Amino acid sequence: MKKTIFLAITGLVMTTVTSCNQDRDENQSSLSTTQSGMYSRPSHDHSVDPIALKDMYKAPLNRSYIIPNLPPIGNQGTEQSCVAWATAYAATTILERNFFNDPYRVERSPRFIYNQINKFTPTPKIIDGLNKLVEVGACSIEEMPYREGESNIPISPTQINLASSHKLTKWATVDLKNKTLVKTLLANNFPIIISVPTMLDPMGKIKAPDWTVTYCPVYDVFNANRHAVCVVGYDDVKGAYKVMNSYGKTYGDEGFFWISYNVFHGPTDKSPGAFLVEGYTAEVKRNTLPTK
């Protein structure tokens, strides 16, 4: 069954994510989701230091920038594995390809991460994926392919060994209300993982031709269903951030969608226009991401 879903956007507060499975119809025009998640704070207090980041990366910001060497758009299917797709397949692959100057490095396996973090809940948190990537890393998608219905397959010692050389060195929260910080991270090839609250919307607030979230009515953002995605670029002319999804290439803008600056940097309380809940980034090469 094809659903038209309403997007509201997430950002700063340190919360959990999850519910994110897709209808089997990959041609859906919007995000679909299931049950809502609970909220909790990350187990550490690292956040990106905006002043140190600006000092480290001094180049002026371009009016638009898309992180290079993106992996192909993947498809999570009906499993609620969006956290693994956003953290391992998208973010970790992007970081390794750019910071190790290896544009053809094989993508990290979402199956490897999901099968470890779904043991106690079918809807893991973003921080669960990030912590697992710091702890054990991730083998490649060739070494552990993603096929639906294999969420209970155990991880082998060989896969653990292969993953050990592909760890995140740390992760940090991102103040998504700070536009300069967000754009500076993206302009220096740091993807940003966010969760996108979803809600039924018969009017279809995100649709062709621009696939941009520009407005959402009031609702309880803190009890909404969520879907993890990865921000990979920005465009000042469009006034929006480019977001990598995991619903296949026929979804949205060839697998991507956009979030307007006004929505992305909106208020963080429950007032009208409140959408931002959590945002994270990470490093694979030590001392490249200043934190405090």
C-alpha positions in Angstrom: 0.0 0.0 0.0 1.3 3.3 -1.0 1.3 6.0 1.6 1.7 9.8 1.5 3.6 10.9 4.5 4.2 14.2 6.1 7.8 15.2 7.0 8.8 17.4 10.0 12.4 17.9 10.6 14.7 17.1 13.5 17.7 18.7 15.0 19.4 19.6 18.2 17.9 18.0 21.4 19.7 14.7 22.2 17.1 12.1 21.5 16.5 8.7 20.0 15.2 7.8 16.6 13.7 5.0 14.9 10.7 3.6 13.2 11.6 3.8 9.6 10.5 0.9 7.4 9.3 1.5 3.9 6.3 0.1 2.0 7.3 -2.5 -0.5 6.3 0.0 -3.3 9.6 1.7 -3.8 7.9 4.3 -6.0 6.2 5.9 -3.0 6.2 9.7 -3.0 7.1 10.2 0.6 8.5 8.7 3.8 6.7 5.9 5.6 7.1 4.9 9.2 5.7 2.9 12.1 5.7 3.2 15.9 7.3 6.2 17.6 10.5 6.0 19.6 11.4 7.1 23.1 13.8 10.0 24.0 17.1 9.7 25.9 20.3 11.6 26.1 23.5 10.4 24.5 25.9 8.6 26.8 28.7 11.2 26.3 28.8 15.0 26.2 30.8 15.6 23.1 29.5 18.4 20.8 31.1 20.0 17.8 33.0 23.1 18.8 31.9 25.8 16.3 34.8 28.2 17.1 37.5 25.5 16.8 35.9 24.2 13.7 36.0 27.6 12.1 39.6 28.0 13.1 40.5 24.6 11.7 38.7 25.0 8.4 39.2 28.6 7.3 38.1 28.5 3.7 35.1 30.7 3.0 31.8 28.8 2.4 30.6 28.4 -1.2 27.0 29.2 -2.0 26.4 25.5 -2.6 28.2 22.3 -1.8 27.4 18.6 -2.1 29.9 16.2 -0.4 31.7 14.2 -3.1 32.1 10.5 -3.3 28.6 9.6 -2.0 27.7 5.9 -2.1 24.9 4.9 -4.4 21.4 5.2 -2.9 20.4 2.1 -1.1 17.0 0.6 -0.2 16.3 -0.6 3.4 13.0 -2.3 2.3 10.5 -3.1 5.0 13.0 -3.5 7.8 13.4 -0.7 10.4 17.1 -0.4 9.7 17.3 3.3 8.9 19.8 4.0 11.7 22.3 1.5 10.2 21.8 2.9 6.7 22.3 6.5 7.9 25.3 5.9 10.2 27.2 3.0 8.5 26.3 2.9 4.9 25.9 6.7 4.4 28.0 8.6 7.0 30.9 6.2 7.6 31.3 5.5 3.9 31.3 9.2 3.1 33.8 10.0 5.8 36.2 7.2 4.8 36.1 8.0 1.1 36.8 11.7 1.7 39.2 11.7 4.7 41.3 8.8 3.4 41.2 10.0 -0.2 39.7 6.8 -1.4 36.7 7.6 -3.5 36.1 4.0 -4.5 36.2 2.4 -1.1 33.4 -0.1 -0.7 30.4 1.0 1.3 30.1 -0.1 4.9 27.5 -2.7 5.6 24.2 -1.6 7.2 23.4 -5.3 7.8 26.5 -5.6 10.0 25.4 -2.7 12.2 21.6 -3.4 12.3 22.0 -7.1 13.2 24.0 -6.0 16.3 21.8 -3.1 17.5 18.4 -4.6 17.0 18.8 -7.3 19.6 16.7 -5.6 22.3 14.5 -3.3 20.2 13.4 -3.4 16.5 13.9 0.4 16.4 17.4 1.3 17.6 18.5 4.8 18.3 21.0 6.8 16.2 23.4 6.8 19.1 23.2 3.0 19.2 24.6 2.9 15.6 27.3 5.5 16.3 28.4 3.8 19.5 28.7 0.4 17.7 30.7 2.0 14.9 33.1 3.4 17.5 33.3 0.1 19.3 33.7 -2.4 16.5 33.5 -0.5 13.2 31.7 -2.0 10.2 32.7 -4.5 7.5 31.9 -3.7 3.9 28.6 -4.4 2.2 30.4 -7.0 0.1 31.6 -8.8 3.2 28.1 -8.7 4.7 25.4 -7.9 2.0 22.1 -6.4 2.9 19.2 -8.7 2.0 15.7 -8.4 3.6 14.8 -11.0 6.2 18.3 -11.6 7.5 18.2 -9.5 10.6 18.8 -12.5 12.9 22.0 -13.7 11.1 24.9 -13.6 13.6 28.0 -11.7 12.9 31.0 -13.9 12.2 34.5 -13.6 13.8 35.8 -12.9 10.3 33.4 -10.0 9.8 34.3 -8.6 13.2 38.0 -8.7 12.3 37.3 -7.0 8.9 35.3 -4.3 10.6 38.0 -3.5 13.1 39.9 -1.3 10.7 36.8 0.7 9.8 35.9 2.4 13.1 34.7 5.8 13.9 37.2 7.5 16.2 34.4 9.6 17.8 31.0 11.1 17.2 29.5 14.4 18.4 26.2 16.2 18.6 25.6 19.1 16.3 23.8 22.3 17.1 21.4 22.4 14.2 20.2 25.9 14.9 23.7 27.2 14.1 23.5 27.6 10.3 27.2 28.5 9.9 28.2 25.4 11.9 26.0 23.1 9.8 27.3 24.5 6.5 30.9 24.5 7.6 30.6 20.8 8.6 29.1 19.9 5.2 31.6 22.0 3.3 34.4 20.1 4.9 32.9 16.7 4.1 31.3 15.9 7.5 27.8 14.4 6.9 25.2 15.1 9.5 22.8 12.4 10.7 19.4 13.6 11.7 16.0 12.0 12.5 12.9 13.0 10.5 9.6 12.9 12.4 6.8 11.7 10.1 3.1 12.0 10.1 0.3 11.2 7.7 -0.4 14.2 5.4 -3.0 13.7 2.6 -1.9 17.0 1.1 1.6 15.7 0.5 3.9 18.5 1.8 6.9 17.0 0.0 6.5 16.3 -3.7 7.9 16.8 -7.2 9.4 18.7 -8.7 11.7 20.1 -6.0 11.1 17.5 -3.2 11.7 20.1 -0.5 10.2 20.2 3.0 9.2 23.9 3.4 6.4 23.8 5.9 4.7 21.7 8.6 1.7 22.4 10.8 1.9 22.2 14.6 2.0 18.7 16.2 3.8 17.0 19.1 7.3 16.6 17.6 8.5 14.8 20.8 6.1 11.9 20.3 6.3 11.6 16.5 7.5 8.6 14.5 11.0 9.0 13.2 13.3 8.0 10.4 17.1 8.4 10.3 18.7 10.1 7.3 22.0 11.7 6.3 22.4 15.4 5.3 25.1 15.6 2.6 25.0 19.1 1.2 23.4 22.6 0.9 22.3 25.1 -1.7 21.9 28.8 -0.9 20.0 29.4 -4.1 17.5 26.7 -3.3 17.7 27.7 0.4 17.8 24.0 1.5 19.9 21.1 2.7 20.2 17.9 0.6 19.3 14.7 2.4 20.3 11.2 1.5 17.5 8.7 2.1 17.4 4.8 2.1 14.2 4.1 0.1 15.8 3.4 -3.2 16.6 5.6 -6.2 13.0 6.0 -7.4 12.1 7.9 -4.2 12.1 11.7 -4.3 15.0 13.4 -6.1 16.7 10.2 -7.3 16.8 8.9 -3.7 17.3 12.3 -2.0 15.1 15.1 -0.7 15.6 18.6 0.6 14.9 20.5 3.8 14.5 24.2 3.6 16.7 26.4 5.8 13.7 27.8 7.6 12.5 24.4 8.6 15.9 23.0 9.4 16.9 25.9 11.7 13.5 26.4 13.2 12.6 26.5 16.9 13.2 23.4 19.1 10.3 23.6 21.5 6.7 22.5 20.9 5.5 25.9 19.5 4.3 26.2 15.9 7.2 25.5 13.5 9.1 23.4 16.0 10.8 20.5 14.1 14.4 20.1 15.2 15.3 17.3 17.6 18.7 15.7 17.1 21.8 15.9 14.9 25.2 14.1 14.9 28.4 13.9 13.0 31.6 11.8 13.4 35.2 11.4 12.4 37.2 8.5 11.0 40.6 10.3 11.2 41.7 11.5 14.5 41.9 15.3 15.3 39.8 16.3 12.2 36.6 17.1 14.2 37.0 19.5 17.1 34.7 19.0 19.9 34.1 20.3 23.4 
